[in-house]
Amino acid sequence: MSDSKNIGPFARIRVPGADDPKNALEVFKTQYENFKSLKKIKRVPKQTEVLIIGGGIIGSFVAYWVKNTSPYLNVTVVEKDSNYSTSSTFWSLGGFRQQFSLSENIKMSLFGADFMKNANEYLKCGNNDRIDLEFNHDGYLFLASKKSAEQLYNNHKIQLAHDAKVRLLNKDEIKEKFKWINTDDIELASFGYQNEGWVDPRKYLLAVRNKASYLGANFVNGKVVGFESDSNDQIWLNNDQNLRTALVI
């Protein structure tokens, strides 16, 4: 196994803001105010070519990619909580990893990590815009007993085949780098020393939504309450308004 000094930034493993709770609270308040100031489009269009239900991180990303690849399409996103005060994205930890057993998941994760590292290039909305997702490469640590060590090793081989930045650690190396872990029942560990960690989920969501809007996607504050499948393909919103669409996502 390679020199343990090259394993990764073990010494920097931390939780953002944990060393200064007051500062973390102020950052959270500022970000929440940014969400409250998001433009709310009260007027629902009469029709749209692509309707996306839900404007969280997934819905906003769908809008981004549709407008990015097919800018001529009319895209409308309906979000019932435009301040994202109850959004799972808003309250998530923002963690991401590449340690999976399926090639498809590993490839998607590596693509996502590259996208986040280059977020300023992909998500800025003008020359003066600056995107900082607070990307932290502090990694995920997976532990295995003797019973599951073989599975962890097999997963590791699949990950390496896709150039994932992961390393296996034996019991002695775990003790050396993670002194607080009781290794009595641990046989093997896998650590992601790069392209794993977390970003600020609120900044990420705000940046993606702003970019999708910048590209021309319309964000509507409302709730979809019904569908009418006929020649008009109508969608009903909670304020008794209807919207014609060709595609619903």
C-alpha positions in Angstrom: 0.0 0.0 0.0 1.2 3.5 -0.7 2.7 5.9 1.8 -0.1 6.9 4.3 0.9 10.5 3.9 -0.7 10.5 0.5 -4.0 9.2 1.7 -5.7 12.5 2.0 -6.6 15.4 4.2 -7.4 13.4 7.4 -6.3 16.2 9.6 -8.8 18.6 8.1 -11.9 16.6 8.7 -14.5 19.0 10.2 -18.0 20.3 10.0 -18.4 23.8 8.5 -19.0 26.3 11.2 -18.7 23.8 14.1 -15.8 25.8 15.5 -17.8 29.0 15.5 -21.6 28.4 16.0 -22.4 32.1 16.1 -20.8 32.7 12.7 -22.5 29.6 11.3 -25.9 30.9 12.5 -25.3 34.3 10.8 -24.3 32.6 7.6 -27.5 30.5 7.7 -29.6 33.6 8.3 -28.0 35.4 5.4 -28.6 32.5 3.1 -32.2 32.2 4.2 -32.7 35.9 3.4 -31.3 35.3 0.0 -34.0 32.7 -0.6 -36.7 35.0 0.7 -35.6 37.6 -1.8 -36.0 35.2 -4.8 -38.3 36.6 -7.5 -41.7 35.1 -7.2 -43.6 34.9 -10.5 -47.3 35.1 -9.7 -48.6 35.1 -13.2 -49.0 31.6 -14.5 -48.4 31.3 -18.3 -51.2 29.9 -20.4 -49.0 27.2 -21.9 -45.5 25.8 -21.9 -43.7 23.1 -23.8 -42.0 21.6 -20.7 -43.5 21.7 -17.2 -41.4 20.7 -14.2 -43.2 20.0 -11.0 -40.9 20.9 -8.1 -38.2 23.5 -8.1 -35.7 22.0 -5.6 -32.2 20.9 -6.6 -33.5 18.2 -9.0 -36.3 20.3 -10.6 -33.9 23.3 -10.9 -31.3 21.1 -12.5 -33.8 19.6 -15.0 -34.7 23.1 -16.0 -31.0 24.1 -16.3 -30.1 21.1 -18.5 -33.2 21.5 -20.7 -32.5 25.2 -21.3 -28.8 24.5 -21.6 -29.2 21.9 -24.3 -32.4 23.1 -26.0 -32.6 26.9 -25.4 -35.5 27.2 -27.8 -37.9 25.2 -25.6 -40.2 27.1 -23.2 -39.7 25.7 -19.7 -41.9 26.4 -16.6 -41.1 25.2 -13.1 -43.9 25.0 -10.5 -42.7 25.2 -6.9 -45.1 25.3 -3.9 -42.5 26.6 -1.4 -40.6 29.3 -3.3 -38.6 30.3 -0.1 -37.5 26.6 0.3 -38.2 26.8 4.0 -39.4 23.2 4.1 -37.3 21.9 1.2 -35.2 18.7 1.8 -32.4 20.3 -0.3 -32.3 23.4 2.0 -32.0 21.3 5.1 -29.7 18.6 3.8 -26.0 18.2 4.7 -24.9 18.5 1.1 -22.8 15.4 1.2 -21.6 13.5 -1.9 -19.5 10.5 -2.5 -18.1 8.2 -5.3 -18.0 5.0 -3.2 -20.7 2.9 -4.8 -20.9 -0.7 -6.1 -22.6 0.1 -9.5 -20.6 1.6 -12.3 -23.5 3.9 -13.3 -23.6 5.5 -9.8 -19.8 6.0 -9.7 -19.8 7.7 -13.1 -22.7 10.0 -12.1 -20.9 10.9 -8.9 -17.6 11.7 -10.7 -19.5 13.8 -13.2 -21.2 15.6 -10.3 -17.9 16.2 -8.5 -16.4 17.7 -11.6 -19.4 19.9 -12.1 -19.2 21.2 -8.6 -15.5 21.9 -8.8 -16.2 24.0 -11.9 -19.5 25.5 -10.7 -18.2 29.0 -11.3 -17.8 28.3 -15.0 -21.1 26.5 -15.4 -23.4 28.4 -13.1 -22.3 32.1 -13.1 -24.9 34.4 -14.7 -22.6 37.2 -15.7 -19.0 38.4 -15.8 -19.2 39.8 -12.3 -21.0 36.8 -10.8 -18.9 34.5 -8.5 -20.1 31.0 -7.5 -18.6 29.5 -4.4 -20.2 26.3 -3.2 -17.7 25.8 -0.3 -16.6 22.5 -1.8 -14.9 20.4 0.9 -12.9 17.3 -0.1 -12.9 15.7 3.3 -14.1 12.3 2.2 -16.3 9.4 3.3 -15.0 6.5 5.4 -16.5 3.1 4.9 -15.7 0.4 7.5 -16.0 -3.4 7.1 -15.8 -6.3 9.5 -14.3 -9.6 8.5 -17.7 -10.7 7.2 -18.1 -7.7 4.8 -14.4 -7.0 4.0 -14.5 -8.9 0.7 -17.5 -6.9 -0.5 -15.8 -3.7 0.4 -12.7 -4.8 -1.5 -14.7 -5.8 -4.6 -16.5 -2.5 -4.6 -13.1 -0.8 -4.3 -11.9 -2.5 -7.5 -14.9 -1.3 -9.4 -14.4 2.2 -8.2 -10.7 2.2 -9.2 -11.7 1.0 -12.7 -13.5 4.3 -13.1 -10.6 6.3 -11.7 -12.3 7.1 -8.4 -10.0 8.6 -5.8 -10.3 6.0 -3.1 -7.8 4.0 -0.9 -8.1 1.0 1.3 -6.9 1.2 4.9 -6.0 -1.8 7.1 -6.6 -1.8 10.8 -3.3 -0.3 11.8 -3.7 2.6 9.3 -7.2 3.2 10.6 -5.9 3.4 14.2 -3.2 5.9 13.1 -5.4 8.2 11.1 -8.7 8.0 13.1 -7.5 7.6 16.7 -11.1 8.0 18.1 -12.4 4.9 16.2 -12.6 1.6 18.0 -11.2 -0.9 15.5 -11.8 -4.1 17.5 -14.4 -5.4 15.0 -13.0 -3.6 11.9 -11.0 -5.5 9.3 -10.8 -3.0 6.4 -11.8 0.6 5.5 -12.2 2.5 2.3 -11.6 6.3 2.3 -12.4 8.8 -0.5 -9.5 11.2 -0.4 -10.7 13.3 -3.3 -14.1 14.1 -5.0 -16.0 13.3 -1.7 -17.2 15.5 1.1 -19.8 18.2 1.0 -20.9 21.5 -0.4 -23.2 24.2 0.9 -26.6 22.8 -0.3 -28.3 26.2 0.0 -25.7 28.0 -2.1 -25.9 25.1 -4.6 -29.7 25.3 -5.0 -29.7 29.0 -5.3 -26.9 29.0 -7.9 -28.7 26.3 -10.0 -32.1 28.0 -9.8 -30.6 31.4 -10.7 -28.7 30.0 -13.7 -31.8 28.1 -14.9 -33.8 31.4 -14.6 -31.0 33.3 -16.4 -31.2 30.8 -19.3 -34.9 31.5 -19.6 -36.7 29.0 -17.4 -39.9 30.4 -15.7 -40.3 29.7 -12.0 -44.0 29.8 -10.8 -45.0 29.9 -7.2 -47.9 27.4 -7.0 -49.0 23.8 -6.4 -50.1 21.3 -9.0 -53.4 19.7 -7.8 -54.6 17.9 -10.9 -54.2 16.7 -14.5 -56.6 16.6 -17.4 -55.4 14.4 -20.2 -57.1 15.3 -23.4 -56.3 17.1 -26.6 -55.4 20.2 -24.5 -53.2 18.4 -22.0 -54.1 20.7 -19.2 -52.5 20.9 -15.7 -54.5 22.4 -12.8 -52.9 24.5 -10.1 -54.1 25.2 -6.6 -55.3 28.8 -7.5 -57.8 27.5 -10.1 -55.5 28.3 -12.9 -54.8 25.9 -15.7 -51.7 25.5 -17.9 -51.4 23.6 -21.2 -48.2 21.6 -21.7 -46.6 19.1 -24.0 -44.3 17.4 -21.5 -44.5 17.0 -17.7 -41.5 16.1 -15.6 
